[in-house]
């Protein structure tokens, strides 16, 4: 089975509504770039750290359209995504503190 893209396939319009999906069981049901498992949250964090859309596309092996769709979704739902980022950070910090305490107790 050939997976080569023909010139006809390459010029077909893309319904941008199909680029971002939520799938139960994939990244906790968070919005992701369709077919990749890469979350909008992940793309937005890289962008907030200063990575350009082209750089993100190159690093993550995505098309520029996929990255732009993720960023558009992020800015359209910024409060939801930012809240999720902060919750994940708080959970990470909590787990790290618990781990450090357990390690200190093991050494004592």
C-alpha positions as a LaTeX table, in Angstrom:
\begin{tabular}{lrrr}
\hline
Residue & $x$ (\AA) & $y$ (\AA) & $z$ (\AA) \\
\hline
Unk1 & 0.00 & 0.00 & 0.00 \\
Unk2 & 1.52 & 3.30 & $-1.07$ \\
Unk3 & 1.38 & 6.31 & 1.22 \\
Unk4 & 2.86 & 8.76 & $-1.28$ \\
Unk5 & 0.94 & 12.01 & $-1.61$ \\
Unk6 & $-0.12$ & 12.77 & $-5.15$ \\
Unk7 & $-0.28$ & 16.33 & $-6.45$ \\
Unk8 & $-4.09$ & 16.06 & $-6.42$ \\
Unk9 & $-4.11$ & 15.02 & $-2.75$ \\
Unk10 & $-1.71$ & 17.80 & $-1.82$ \\
Unk11 & $-4.04$ & 20.48 & $-3.23$ \\
Unk12 & $-7.31$ & 19.28 & $-1.71$ \\
Unk13 & $-8.73$ & 21.77 & 0.77 \\
Unk14 & $-8.53$ & 20.86 & 4.46 \\
Unk15 & $-11.52$ & 21.39 & 6.72 \\
Unk16 & $-9.78$ & 23.16 & 9.60 \\
Unk17 & $-12.43$ & 21.82 & 11.94 \\
Unk18 & $-10.84$ & 18.40 & 11.55 \\
Unk19 & $-7.36$ & 19.43 & 12.71 \\
Unk20 & $-8.08$ & 19.49 & 16.47 \\
Unk21 & $-9.86$ & 16.61 & 18.21 \\
Unk22 & $-10.71$ & 15.41 & 21.70 \\
Unk23 & $-10.45$ & 11.65 & 22.14 \\
Unk24 & $-11.32$ & 9.96 & 25.45 \\
Unk25 & $-8.24$ & 8.21 & 26.79 \\
Unk26 & $-5.77$ & 10.30 & 24.78 \\
Unk27 & $-3.99$ & 12.94 & 26.86 \\
Unk28 & $-6.80$ & 12.90 & 29.39 \\
Unk29 & $-9.34$ & 13.93 & 26.76 \\
Unk30 & $-7.51$ & 17.18 & 26.15 \\
Unk31 & $-7.72$ & 18.77 & 22.70 \\
Unk32 & $-4.98$ & 17.37 & 20.44 \\
Unk33 & $-3.78$ & 17.71 & 16.89 \\
Unk34 & $-5.71$ & 15.03 & 15.00 \\
Unk35 & $-3.79$ & 11.82 & 14.46 \\
Unk36 & $-0.83$ & 12.79 & 16.62 \\
Unk37 & $-1.67$ & 12.74 & 20.33 \\
Unk38 & 0.16 & 16.08 & 20.62 \\
Unk39 & $-1.95$ & 18.33 & 22.82 \\
Unk40 & $-2.88$ & 21.92 & 22.16 \\
Unk41 & $-1.55$ & 22.53 & 25.67 \\
Unk42 & 1.90 & 21.23 & 24.65 \\
Unk43 & 1.97 & 23.48 & 21.57 \\
Unk44 & 0.83 & 26.51 & 23.57 \\
Unk45 & 3.55 & 25.95 & 26.18 \\
Unk46 & 6.25 & 25.78 & 23.51 \\
Unk47 & 4.86 & 28.96 & 21.96 \\
Unk48 & 4.77 & 30.73 & 25.35 \\
Unk49 & 8.45 & 29.77 & 25.79 \\
Unk50 & 9.20 & 31.68 & 22.58 \\
Unk51 & 9.21 & 28.98 & 19.90 \\
Unk52 & 7.83 & 30.18 & 16.58 \\
Unk53 & 5.10 & 28.20 & 14.82 \\
Unk54 & 7.64 & 27.14 & 12.16 \\
Unk55 & 10.07 & 25.96 & 14.84 \\
Unk56 & 7.34 & 24.02 & 16.63 \\
Unk57 & 6.29 & 22.39 & 13.36 \\
Unk58 & 9.88 & 21.36 & 12.66 \\
Unk59 & 10.52 & 20.04 & 16.19 \\
Unk60 & 7.27 & 18.11 & 16.43 \\
Unk61 & 7.16 & 16.89 & 12.80 \\
Unk62 & 3.90 & 18.73 & 12.14 \\
Unk63 & 2.66 & 20.90 & 9.34 \\
Unk64 & 2.49 & 24.63 & 9.87 \\
Unk65 & $-1.30$ & 24.34 & 9.44 \\
Unk66 & $-1.47$ & 21.87 & 12.34 \\
Unk67 & 0.52 & 24.19 & 14.62 \\
Unk68 & $-1.51$ & 27.22 & 13.59 \\
Unk69 & $-4.73$ & 25.29 & 14.24 \\
Unk70 & $-3.48$ & 24.38 & 17.72 \\
Unk71 & $-2.55$ & 27.99 & 18.44 \\
Unk72 & $-5.90$ & 29.22 & 17.12 \\
Unk73 & $-7.66$ & 26.72 & 19.38 \\
Unk74 & $-5.50$ & 27.87 & 22.29 \\
Unk75 & $-6.28$ & 31.56 & 21.82 \\
Unk76 & $-9.99$ & 30.82 & 21.31 \\
Unk77 & $-10.00$ & 28.79 & 24.57 \\
Unk78 & $-7.14$ & 30.47 & 26.42 \\
Unk79 & $-8.72$ & 30.48 & 29.87 \\
Unk80 & $-9.49$ & 26.74 & 29.73 \\
Unk81 & $-6.01$ & 25.79 & 28.48 \\
Unk82 & $-4.19$ & 28.13 & 30.88 \\
Unk83 & $-6.21$ & 26.72 & 33.80 \\
Unk84 & $-5.26$ & 23.19 & 32.74 \\
Unk85 & $-1.59$ & 24.19 & 32.53 \\
Unk86 & $-1.69$ & 25.69 & 36.03 \\
Unk87 & $-3.46$ & 22.61 & 37.44 \\
Unk88 & $-0.87$ & 20.32 & 35.88 \\
Unk89 & 1.94 & 22.47 & 37.27 \\
Unk90 & 0.40 & 22.42 & 40.76 \\
Unk91 & 0.01 & 18.62 & 40.60 \\
Unk92 & 3.60 & 18.25 & 39.40 \\
Unk93 & 4.89 & 20.47 & 42.22 \\
Unk94 & 2.85 & 18.53 & 44.80 \\
Unk95 & 4.15 & 15.16 & 43.58 \\
Unk96 & 7.71 & 16.46 & 43.46 \\
Unk97 & 7.44 & 17.72 & 47.06 \\
Unk98 & 6.08 & 14.35 & 48.19 \\
Unk99 & 8.90 & 12.55 & 46.41 \\
Unk100 & 11.54 & 14.80 & 47.98 \\
Unk101 & 10.07 & 14.27 & 51.45 \\
Unk102 & 10.02 & 10.50 & 50.96 \\
Unk103 & 13.65 & 10.56 & 49.78 \\
Unk104 & 14.67 & 12.66 & 52.81 \\
Unk105 & 12.92 & 10.21 & 55.16 \\
Unk106 & 14.70 & 7.27 & 53.49 \\
Unk107 & 18.06 & 8.94 & 54.13 \\
Unk108 & 17.28 & 9.79 & 57.75 \\
\hline
\end{tabular}
